[in-house]
Amino acid sequence: MAWNEWVGLAFIGVGVLFDALGCLGLLRFPDIYNRLQAGTKCVTFGTCGILLGILFHQGITTFGIKALLGIPFLLLTSPVGAHALARGAYKAGIPLWDKSVMDEYTQSESSRAE
C-alpha cells in the first residue's frame, strides 16, 4: 500500500472513533444542550475526518472531489444547525440540566431588556 492509502485509513479510523464517541455522548449526556454539543463535534470532526481520509485514499478522482466538497458544507452547516436547535429548545422552555453551573443566555437576554 502507498503512503496516501495509509494516511487515508488513519484519517478514516480517527473519524470513525470521533463518530463513535459522539454517539456515546448522545446516549450518556443528560440534556439536549449537552447532547447537541456531542452531536456537533462528532459530525464536524468525525465525518470531516472520514471525508478527508476518502480524499487521501481515493486521490483526485470524482469520488475524492465529492468528499472534498462535502467538508466545507459540513463545517458550515453543522454548527449553525446545532445553534438553531439549541436556541429553539431554549426559547421553547426546555430546562437545563439541574446540575448546570451557569446560564449565560439568560444573563445576556436580561441585559438587553434593560
N, C-alpha and C positions, 0 to 999 in steps of 0.2 A: 504494500500500500504506500502511496505517496504521502508526503508531509501534509498536503492540503486535506487529504481524507482523514488523517489523524486529528488535525485541528478541527475539522468539521464534526467529527464524532465527539471530541471533547466539548465543543460548544453545545451540541445536542444533549450530551449527558448532563452538563450543568443546567441546561434549560429544563430538562425533564425533572431534575432534582428540585429546582425552584418551583416548578408547577406542582410537584408532589407536596412540597412543604406549604405552598399556598392552599392546596386543597385541605391539608391537615389544619391549617389556620381557620379555614371556613367552618370546619367542624368543631374546633375547640374554642374559638373566641366567643365571648359572652354576648355581645350586642352587634347590631347592624353596622355601627360605625367602625368597630374593630375588624369585623368581617370584610367590610369594603376595603380596608387597608390591606388585608391579606390577599384579597382577590386582585386588587390593582397591582400590587407588587409581583404577584405570580404571573399575571399576563404581561406586564411590562418587561420584567427580566427573564422570565421563563420562556415565554413564547417568542420574544425577540431573540433570545439566545438560540432557540431551535431554528428559527428562520435564518439567522446568521450562520449556524452550522450547516444548514442546507446549502447556503450560498458557497461556503468553502468546499463542501463535499461535491457538489454538482459542477461548480465553476460557473463561468459566464455563459450559461445556456438560457433558454426561455424559462425553464423552471427556476434557475438561480436568480434571474432578474425579477421574476414574480415574488420570490421570497424577499429580495432586497426592497422591492416596492412596498411590501407589507409592513416592514419595520417602522418607517415613519408614520404610517397610518395608525399602527397600534400605539406608538409613542404619543401621538396627538389625541386619539380618541379615548383611550382607556382612562387616563386621569380625569379628563373632562366629564366622561360618563359617571365615574365614581363620585366626583364632586356634585354633580346634579342629583344623583341618588341620595347622597348624604344630606344635601340641603333640603331635598323634598321630604326625607324622613324626619328631619329636624322640624321643618315647618308643619308637618302633619302631627307633631306631638309625640313621636316615638321617643321614649326616655333613654337617657344614657344609662350605662351600667351603674348600679348603685355604688360601686367602689371606684368610679371615675374620679380623678383628682381635681380636674378643673374643666370649666365650660367657657372657653374664650368667646364663643359665638354670642352667648347671652350678654357678656360684658361689652362686646363691640356694638351690639344692637342697642343696648341701653345708652351708650354714649352718643349714638347717632340720634336718638329720640330727644335728647336734651337740647 
